[in-house]
Amino acid sequence: MTTRGHKLRVTVFGQSHAKAIGCVVEGLPAGFRPDMDRVAAFMARRAPGRDPWSTKRKEADAPEIRSGMVAGALCGAPLSAVIYNSDQHSKDYEGLRRTPRPSHADYTAWVKYGESYDIRGGGQFSGRLTAPLCFAGALALQLLEQRGITVAGHIAAIAGVEDEATDFARVERSALLALSEKPFPVFSDSAGEAMQQAVEAARWEADSVGGVIRCFALGFPAGIGEPMFDGVENRLAAALFGIPAVRGVSFGDGFAAAGMRGSQHNDPFVTDGKAVYTRTNHAGGVLGGITTGMPLVVNVAVKPTASIGREQDTVDLQEMVGTTLVVHGRHDPCIVPRALPVVEAVTALTLLDMLMEE
């Protein structure tokens, strides 16, 4: 339930307000020397309290390696890392066990686990658990780079404001790499400013907004994946839906394909005499569950943050009557910017796992 992968297996553990969270990663190659400075920089993109549009909770998110590494190199044993929690305000969650928050897992966790559920900060359902995912994903990204594969993304939309259009068949590696250096990773800075204004407007109104993340994989070889139930889309979608707040996953043109004609959506095959390409890439680099060698394009829809400061209807689970609540505490008015590196991490872990199976 908290383990993902076949040859490369990642197990995540902990709760939002537990003493620590962490992960165990199995299958990483012995002798690999990860650049831990790059790991820290990648994790900082997800960490709370760093930007004006994120929660004010401050966590160092500094992973402490407990096993699997000797003198800076992986030794072949399972790699385990612990990230200590230090800035919890558990009192903010008192009473929510009785009055579940709309669009949170409070109610379903109460049904499944009863009074044993750790409701502090959302417990095991919290986005806090994506920190160890980013640690594991940062390692996968470096291993993919050694194979000439780049995984990176951008904020495609927030609150209906869209980033500039991208030609899926001609995605530039340098442009993608430059995105990770931006405080707000969009191709169009003017669109990014409009997105941030929408987030700020929602924050002042004690509300929240969602958006879309688009992730690319460049250099990924053709022929990876299986038909039917074990294709690239199947594996990626299953993993990406493990990220809290993800409400949809599509590839290439996604749902827009439903409104197109075949002559518009089909990707004509061309060749340079050495390899086969497609002139366009509406399919997003996958046909029949198997990669084509074109850029892999994954779109991830992220819902508005469920914890908002407005009064909302709910139910008193002890009295079984209707009531209202206002969610207190520190919450992001938009989690899309911090979710982007998580999407990159999960995509990298899944693709590396599939490569290792070949």
C-alpha positions as CSV (number, residue, x, y, z in Angstrom):
1,M,0.0,0.0,0.0
2,T,2.9,2.4,0.6
3,T,5.4,0.5,-1.7
4,R,5.7,1.1,-5.4
5,G,7.9,-0.4,-8.1
6,H,9.1,-3.7,-9.4
7,K,12.9,-3.7,-9.9
8,L,13.2,-0.3,-8.2
9,R,11.0,-0.4,-5.1
10,V,10.2,2.6,-2.9
11,T,8.5,2.3,0.5
12,V,7.4,5.5,2.2
13,F,6.6,5.7,5.9
14,G,5.5,8.1,8.6
15,Q,2.8,10.7,9.3
16,S,2.6,14.4,8.9
17,H,3.1,15.1,12.6
18,A,5.0,12.0,13.6
19,K,8.6,12.3,14.9
20,A,9.8,11.5,11.4
21,I,9.0,10.5,7.9
22,G,11.2,8.6,5.4
23,C,11.6,5.9,2.8
24,V,13.4,2.7,1.9
25,V,14.6,2.3,-1.7
26,E,15.6,-1.1,-3.0
27,G,17.2,-1.9,-6.4
28,L,19.6,1.1,-6.8
29,P,22.9,0.1,-8.3
30,A,25.9,-0.5,-6.1
31,G,28.7,1.9,-6.7
32,F,26.4,4.8,-7.6
33,R,27.7,8.1,-6.0
34,P,24.8,10.5,-5.8
35,D,25.4,14.2,-5.8
36,M,23.8,15.0,-2.4
37,D,24.0,18.8,-3.0
38,R,21.8,18.3,-6.1
39,V,19.5,16.1,-4.0
40,A,19.1,18.9,-1.4
41,A,18.5,21.5,-4.1
42,F,15.7,19.3,-5.7
43,M,14.1,18.7,-2.3
44,A,14.1,22.4,-1.5
45,R,11.8,23.0,-4.4
46,R,9.1,21.0,-2.6
47,A,9.9,22.1,1.0
48,P,7.3,24.2,2.9
49,G,7.8,27.8,4.0
50,R,10.1,28.9,1.2
51,D,7.7,30.9,-1.0
52,P,4.9,33.4,-0.5
53,W,2.4,31.0,-1.9
54,S,3.2,28.1,0.3
55,T,2.4,27.1,3.9
56,K,4.3,28.9,6.6
57,R,5.3,25.6,8.2
58,K,9.1,25.4,8.1
59,E,10.9,22.1,7.8
60,A,14.6,21.5,6.9
61,D,13.7,18.4,4.9
62,A,17.3,17.2,5.4
63,P,17.4,13.4,4.8
64,E,19.5,11.4,7.2
65,I,20.9,8.3,5.5
66,R,20.6,5.3,7.8
67,S,21.7,2.4,5.6
68,G,22.7,1.5,2.1
69,M,25.6,4.0,1.6
70,V,29.2,3.7,2.5
71,A,31.8,6.5,2.0
72,G,29.4,8.4,-0.3
73,A,28.6,5.4,-2.6
74,L,25.6,3.0,-2.6
75,C,26.7,-0.4,-1.4
76,G,23.8,-2.6,-2.7
77,A,21.9,-2.8,0.5
78,P,18.5,-1.1,0.8
79,L,18.9,2.6,1.0
80,S,17.0,4.1,3.9
81,A,16.6,7.8,4.8
82,V,14.8,9.6,7.6
83,I,13.5,13.2,7.5
84,Y,12.7,14.5,11.0
85,N,9.6,16.7,11.5
86,S,10.2,19.8,13.7
87,D,7.5,22.4,13.1
88,Q,4.1,20.8,13.9
89,H,1.1,22.6,15.3
90,S,-0.9,19.6,16.2
91,K,-3.4,21.7,18.2
92,D,-4.7,23.1,14.9
93,Y,-6.3,19.7,14.2
94,E,-8.1,19.3,17.5
95,G,-11.8,18.6,16.9
96,L,-11.4,17.6,13.3
97,R,-11.8,13.9,14.2
98,R,-15.3,14.8,15.1
99,T,-16.0,17.2,12.2
100,P,-14.2,16.0,9.0
101,R,-12.9,18.6,6.6
102,P,-14.6,18.6,3.2
103,S,-12.4,17.1,0.4
104,H,-10.0,15.7,2.9
105,A,-9.5,12.0,3.9
106,D,-10.7,12.7,7.4
107,Y,-14.1,11.0,6.9
108,T,-12.9,8.0,4.9
109,A,-10.0,7.4,7.4
110,W,-12.5,7.5,10.2
111,V,-14.6,4.9,8.4
112,K,-11.6,2.6,7.8
113,Y,-9.5,3.1,10.9
114,G,-11.9,4.5,13.5
115,E,-10.5,6.5,16.4
116,S,-7.0,5.1,15.8
117,Y,-6.5,7.4,12.8
118,D,-3.8,10.0,13.4
119,I,-5.6,13.1,12.2
120,R,-2.7,15.6,13.0
121,G,-1.8,17.3,9.8
122,G,-3.7,14.7,7.8
123,G,-1.6,11.8,9.1
124,Q,-0.5,9.4,6.5
125,F,-2.7,11.1,3.9
126,S,-0.7,14.4,4.1
127,G,1.4,15.9,1.3
128,R,4.2,15.9,3.9
129,L,4.8,12.3,2.8
130,T,5.9,13.5,-0.6
131,A,9.2,14.8,0.9
132,P,10.8,11.2,1.0
133,L,9.4,10.6,-2.5
134,C,11.4,13.6,-3.7
135,F,14.5,12.2,-2.0
136,A,14.1,8.9,-3.9
137,G,13.1,10.7,-7.1
138,A,16.2,12.9,-7.0
139,L,18.4,9.8,-7.1
140,A,16.4,8.4,-10.0
141,L,16.8,11.7,-11.9
142,Q,20.6,11.5,-11.6
143,L,20.6,7.8,-12.8
144,L,18.4,8.7,-15.7
145,E,20.8,11.5,-16.7
146,Q,23.6,8.9,-16.9
147,R,21.4,7.3,-19.6
148,G,20.9,10.5,-21.5
149,I,17.3,10.9,-20.2
150,T,15.9,14.2,-18.8
151,V,12.8,14.4,-16.8
152,A,11.5,17.9,-16.0
153,G,8.2,19.9,-16.1
154,H,6.5,23.2,-15.8
155,I,3.3,24.7,-14.4
156,A,1.0,24.4,-17.4
157,A,-1.9,26.3,-15.7
158,I,-3.2,27.7,-12.4
159,A,-6.7,29.0,-11.9
160,G,-7.4,28.8,-15.6
161,V,-4.3,30.9,-16.5
162,E,-2.3,28.9,-19.0
163,D,1.4,28.9,-19.7
164,E,2.5,29.4,-23.3
165,A,1.8,26.5,-25.6
166,T,4.5,23.9,-26.2
167,D,5.2,21.8,-29.4
168,F,5.3,18.3,-27.9
169,A,7.4,17.1,-30.8
170,R,10.1,19.8,-30.3
171,V,10.7,20.2,-26.6
172,E,14.1,21.6,-26.0
173,R,16.2,20.1,-23.2
174,S,17.9,23.4,-22.3
175,A,14.6,25.1,-21.9
176,L,13.4,22.3,-19.6
177,L,16.6,22.4,-17.5
178,A,16.3,26.2,-17.1
179,L,12.8,25.8,-15.6
180,S,14.2,24.2,-12.4
181,E,16.3,27.3,-11.8
182,K,13.2,29.6,-11.8
183,P,11.4,30.4,-8.6
184,F,8.2,30.0,-10.5
185,P,8.8,27.3,-13.3
186,V,6.8,28.5,-16.3
187,F,7.9,29.2,-19.9
188,S,6.1,32.5,-20.0
189,D,7.0,34.8,-17.1
190,S,4.0,37.1,-17.8
191,A,1.7,34.0,-17.5
192,G,3.5,33.1,-14.3
193,E,2.8,36.6,-12.9
194,A,-0.9,36.2,-13.7
195,M,-0.9,32.8,-12.0
196,Q,0.7,34.2,-8.9
197,Q,-1.9,37.1,-8.8
198,A,-4.7,34.5,-9.0
199,V,-3.1,32.6,-6.1
200,E,-2.8,35.8,-4.0
201,A,-6.4,36.7,-4.7
202,A,-7.6,33.3,-3.5
203,R,-5.4,33.6,-0.4
204,W,-6.9,37.0,0.5
205,E,-10.4,35.5,0.1
206,A,-9.5,32.6,2.4
207,D,-9.8,30.3,-0.5
208,S,-7.6,28.2,-2.8
209,V,-6.9,27.3,-6.5
210,G,-5.7,24.3,-8.4
211,G,-3.9,23.8,-11.7
212,V,-2.2,21.5,-14.1
213,I,1.4,20.3,-14.2
214,R,3.0,19.1,-17.4
215,C,6.0,16.8,-17.1
216,F,8.3,15.7,-20.0
217,A,10.8,12.9,-20.4
218,L,13.3,13.5,-23.2
219,G,15.7,10.8,-24.5
220,F,13.5,8.0,-23.3
221,P,14.0,5.0,-25.7
222,A,11.3,3.5,-27.9
223,G,9.9,0.1,-27.1
224,I,9.5,0.4,-23.4
225,G,6.2,-0.8,-21.9
226,E,3.7,-3.6,-22.4
227,P,0.2,-3.7,-24.0
228,M,-3.0,-3.7,-22.1
229,F,-2.6,-3.4,-18.3
230,D,1.2,-2.8,-17.9
231,G,1.8,0.0,-20.4
232,V,3.7,3.2,-19.7
233,E,0.5,5.1,-19.2
234,N,-0.9,2.5,-16.7
235,R,2.3,2.5,-14.6
236,L,2.7,6.2,-14.5
237,A,-1.0,6.9,-13.8
238,A,-1.0,4.5,-10.9
239,A,2.1,6.0,-9.4
240,L,1.0,9.7,-10.0
241,F,-2.4,9.1,-8.4
242,G,-0.5,8.3,-5.2
243,I,0.4,12.0,-4.9
244,P,-2.2,13.7,-2.7
245,A,-4.5,16.2,-4.5
246,V,-4.0,14.6,-8.0
247,R,-7.4,14.4,-9.7
248,G,-6.4,13.5,-13.2
249,V,-3.6,12.2,-15.4
250,S,-3.5,12.3,-19.2
251,F,-0.9,12.0,-21.9
252,G,-0.1,14.2,-24.9
253,D,-3.3,16.1,-25.9
254,G,-5.2,14.2,-23.3
255,F,-8.9,14.9,-23.2
256,A,-8.6,17.5,-25.9
257,A,-8.1,14.5,-28.3
258,A,-11.8,13.7,-27.9
259,G,-12.7,16.9,-29.8
260,M,-10.3,16.4,-32.6
261,R,-10.6,14.6,-35.9
262,G,-8.3,11.7,-36.7
263,S,-6.6,13.8,-39.4
264,Q,-5.7,16.3,-36.7
265,H,-4.7,13.9,-33.9
266,N,-2.7,11.4,-35.9
267,D,1.1,11.7,-35.7
268,P,2.6,11.1,-39.2
269,F,5.7,8.9,-39.2
270,V,8.9,10.3,-40.8
271,T,12.5,9.1,-41.0
272,D,16.0,10.6,-41.4
273,G,17.2,7.3,-42.8
274,K,18.4,6.1,-39.5
275,A,15.5,6.3,-37.1
276,V,11.7,6.7,-37.2
277,Y,10.1,9.8,-35.7
278,T,6.7,11.4,-35.8
279,R,6.1,14.9,-37.2
280,T,3.8,15.8,-34.4
281,N,3.4,14.3,-30.9
282,H,-0.3,14.5,-30.0
283,A,0.0,11.0,-28.5
284,G,2.6,12.2,-26.0
285,G,5.2,9.6,-26.9
286,V,3.2,6.4,-26.2
287,L,1.3,4.1,-28.6
288,G,-0.4,0.9,-27.4
289,G,1.3,1.4,-23.9
290,I,4.7,1.3,-25.5
291,T,7.0,4.3,-25.9
292,T,7.7,5.7,-29.4
293,G,11.0,7.5,-28.7
294,M,9.3,10.9,-29.0
295,P,9.2,13.1,-25.9
296,L,7.0,11.6,-23.2
297,V,4.3,14.1,-22.2
298,V,2.3,13.7,-19.0
299,N,-0.4,16.1,-17.7
300,V,-1.4,16.0,-14.1
301,A,-4.4,17.9,-12.7
302,V,-4.1,19.1,-9.1
303,K,-7.2,20.1,-7.2
304,P,-7.5,23.3,-5.1
305,T,-6.1,22.9,-1.6
306,A,-8.9,21.4,0.5
307,S,-8.0,23.3,3.7
308,I,-9.5,26.8,3.3
309,G,-10.4,29.5,5.8
310,R,-14.0,29.8,4.8
311,E,-16.9,28.4,6.8
312,Q,-18.0,25.1,5.3
313,D,-20.7,22.5,5.9
314,T,-19.8,19.2,7.5
315,V,-21.2,16.6,9.9
316,D,-20.7,16.1,13.6
317,L,-19.7,12.3,13.6
318,Q,-20.6,11.9,17.3
319,E,-24.0,13.5,17.3
320,M,-24.7,12.7,13.6
321,V,-26.1,16.1,12.9
322,G,-25.1,18.8,10.4
323,T,-22.7,21.5,11.5
324,T,-20.1,23.9,10.1
325,L,-16.4,24.4,10.6
326,V,-13.6,26.8,9.6
327,V,-10.2,25.1,9.0
328,H,-7.4,26.8,11.0
329,G,-3.7,26.3,10.7
330,R,-1.1,26.9,8.0
331,H,-2.0,25.8,4.4
332,D,-1.0,26.6,0.9
333,P,-3.5,28.6,-1.1
334,C,-2.2,26.6,-4.1
335,I,0.0,23.5,-3.9
336,V,0.8,23.3,-7.7
337,P,4.3,24.9,-7.5
338,R,5.4,22.5,-4.7
339,A,3.7,19.5,-6.4
340,L,5.8,20.0,-9.6
341,P,9.0,18.4,-8.2
342,V,6.9,15.6,-6.7
343,V,5.5,14.8,-10.2
344,E,9.0,14.9,-11.6
345,A,10.2,12.5,-8.9
346,V,7.4,10.0,-9.3
347,T,7.8,10.1,-13.1
348,A,11.5,9.5,-12.8
349,L,11.1,6.6,-10.4
350,T,8.5,4.9,-12.6
351,L,10.5,5.3,-15.8
352,L,13.8,4.1,-14.2
353,D,11.9,1.1,-12.8
354,M,10.6,0.2,-16.3
355,L,14.1,0.6,-17.8
356,M,15.6,-1.7,-15.2
357,E,13.0,-4.3,-16.1
358,E,14.3,-4.4,-19.7
